[in-house]
Amino acid sequence: MTMRVRTVVLVAVTVALVVSGCSGSPQDMSMGLREAQSAVGSATLALTTSQDGDTTASVAETMVDEAGTRMTAASKQATAFKPTDQRTAAQMEAVTQALGDADTAVRHAGEALSGYPGAPSVRSALDELKQSSSDLERLAKKLEPPR
């Protein structure tokens, strides 16, 4: 190969790597779902320990706030991938829906702890968190490549 051809090939490969790196990967969806599942688990722990009297309300509220922050990071990670075909677009739609549901569940957990008028009960919030965790787990397994 001549030096000119090598330079052109190197530039093309570099551009391809940069472009593919900027669009995320399908694995980002799964990793984001796993992080969201962990955040939901933290919110569940906060509600459970608060309900059992094992932690103060302020500590439990802090744990739920942190879970909300982690949900935001998980959503950013999971949605970094830009779908390239109908299959991945459908996967992204399912991921977005599951993350939205999980975010709502974490928000409801915070409301239940705060005891706002009209807020969900702790039992209801725990059920919602459990369902979200299950949905995130199922979807993450579906997106992960077989081992």
C-alpha positions as CSV (number, residue, x, y, z in Angstrom):
1,M,0.0,0.0,0.0
2,T,1.1,3.5,-0.7
3,M,1.4,6.1,2.0
4,R,-1.6,8.0,0.5
5,V,-3.8,4.9,0.6
6,R,-2.8,4.1,4.1
7,T,-3.6,7.6,5.2
8,V,-7.0,7.5,3.6
9,V,-7.8,4.1,5.2
10,L,-6.6,5.4,8.6
11,V,-8.8,8.5,8.3
12,A,-11.8,6.4,7.3
13,V,-11.4,4.0,10.2
14,T,-10.9,6.8,12.6
15,V,-14.1,8.5,11.4
16,A,-16.0,5.3,11.6
17,L,-14.8,4.7,15.2
18,V,-15.7,8.2,16.3
19,V,-19.1,8.1,14.7
20,S,-19.9,4.6,16.2
21,G,-18.6,5.7,19.6
22,C,-20.8,8.8,19.6
23,S,-24.0,6.8,18.9
24,G,-23.6,4.4,21.8
25,S,-24.1,0.7,21.4
26,P,-26.9,-1.7,22.0
27,Q,-25.1,-2.8,25.2
28,D,-25.7,0.7,26.6
29,M,-29.4,-0.1,26.7
30,S,-28.9,-3.2,28.8
31,M,-26.4,-1.5,31.1
32,G,-28.7,1.4,31.6
33,L,-31.5,-0.9,32.5
34,R,-29.3,-2.7,35.0
35,E,-28.4,0.6,36.6
36,A,-32.0,1.6,36.7
37,Q,-32.8,-1.7,38.3
38,S,-30.2,-1.0,41.0
39,A,-31.7,2.4,41.6
40,V,-35.2,0.9,42.0
41,G,-33.6,-1.6,44.5
42,S,-32.2,1.3,46.5
43,A,-35.6,3.0,46.6
44,T,-37.2,-0.3,47.7
45,L,-34.6,-0.7,50.5
46,A,-35.3,2.9,51.6
47,L,-39.0,2.3,51.8
48,T,-38.7,-1.1,53.5
49,T,-36.2,0.0,56.1
50,S,-38.2,3.2,56.8
51,Q,-41.4,1.1,57.2
52,D,-39.7,-1.3,59.6
53,G,-38.3,1.5,61.6
54,D,-34.7,0.6,60.8
55,T,-33.8,4.0,59.5
56,T,-35.0,7.6,59.9
57,A,-37.3,9.3,57.5
58,S,-34.6,11.7,56.4
59,V,-32.1,8.9,55.6
60,A,-34.8,7.1,53.6
61,E,-35.7,10.3,51.7
62,T,-32.0,10.8,50.9
63,M,-31.8,7.3,49.6
64,V,-34.8,7.8,47.4
65,D,-33.4,11.1,46.1
66,E,-30.1,9.4,45.3
67,A,-32.1,6.6,43.5
68,G,-33.8,9.4,41.4
69,T,-30.4,10.8,40.5
70,R,-29.2,7.3,39.5
71,M,-32.4,6.9,37.4
72,T,-31.4,10.0,35.4
73,A,-27.9,8.7,34.8
74,A,-29.3,5.3,33.8
75,S,-31.7,6.9,31.3
76,K,-28.9,8.9,29.7
77,Q,-26.8,5.7,29.4
78,A,-29.6,3.6,28.0
79,T,-30.7,6.1,25.5
80,A,-27.2,6.9,24.2
81,F,-27.7,4.2,21.6
82,K,-29.3,5.5,18.4
83,P,-31.4,2.8,16.8
84,T,-30.2,1.7,13.3
85,D,-33.2,-0.4,12.2
86,Q,-36.8,-1.3,13.1
87,R,-35.7,-4.0,15.6
88,T,-33.5,-1.7,17.6
89,A,-36.0,1.1,17.4
90,A,-38.6,-1.2,18.9
91,Q,-36.1,-2.2,21.6
92,M,-35.4,1.4,22.4
93,E,-39.1,2.1,22.6
94,A,-39.5,-0.7,25.2
95,V,-36.4,0.5,27.1
96,T,-37.8,4.1,27.2
97,Q,-41.1,2.9,28.5
98,A,-39.6,0.7,31.2
99,L,-37.3,3.5,32.3
100,G,-40.2,5.9,32.4
101,D,-42.2,3.5,34.5
102,A,-39.3,2.9,36.9
103,D,-38.7,6.7,37.2
104,T,-42.4,7.1,38.1
105,A,-42.1,4.3,40.7
106,V,-39.1,6.0,42.3
107,R,-40.9,9.3,42.4
108,H,-43.9,7.6,44.0
109,A,-41.6,6.1,46.6
110,G,-40.4,9.6,47.5
111,E,-44.0,10.8,47.7
112,A,-45.0,7.9,49.9
113,L,-42.2,8.6,52.3
114,S,-43.1,12.3,52.4
115,G,-46.7,11.5,53.1
116,Y,-48.1,14.2,50.8
117,P,-51.9,14.4,50.6
118,G,-52.9,12.1,47.7
119,A,-49.5,10.4,47.7
120,P,-49.5,6.6,47.1
121,S,-49.3,4.4,50.2
122,V,-46.0,2.8,51.1
123,R,-47.5,-0.6,50.2
124,S,-48.6,0.7,46.8
125,A,-45.2,2.3,46.2
126,L,-43.4,-0.9,47.1
127,D,-45.6,-2.9,44.8
128,E,-44.9,-0.5,42.0
129,L,-41.1,-0.7,42.6
130,K,-41.2,-4.5,42.7
131,Q,-43.1,-4.5,39.3
132,S,-40.6,-2.0,37.8
133,S,-37.6,-4.1,39.0
134,S,-39.1,-7.2,37.5
135,D,-39.8,-5.4,34.2
136,L,-36.3,-4.0,34.0
137,E,-34.8,-7.4,34.8
138,R,-36.8,-9.1,32.1
139,L,-36.0,-6.5,29.4
140,A,-32.3,-6.4,30.3
141,K,-32.1,-10.2,29.9
142,K,-33.9,-10.0,26.6
143,L,-31.4,-7.4,25.3
144,E,-28.2,-9.1,26.6
145,P,-26.5,-11.5,24.1
146,P,-26.6,-15.2,25.0
147,R,-23.6,-16.5,26.9
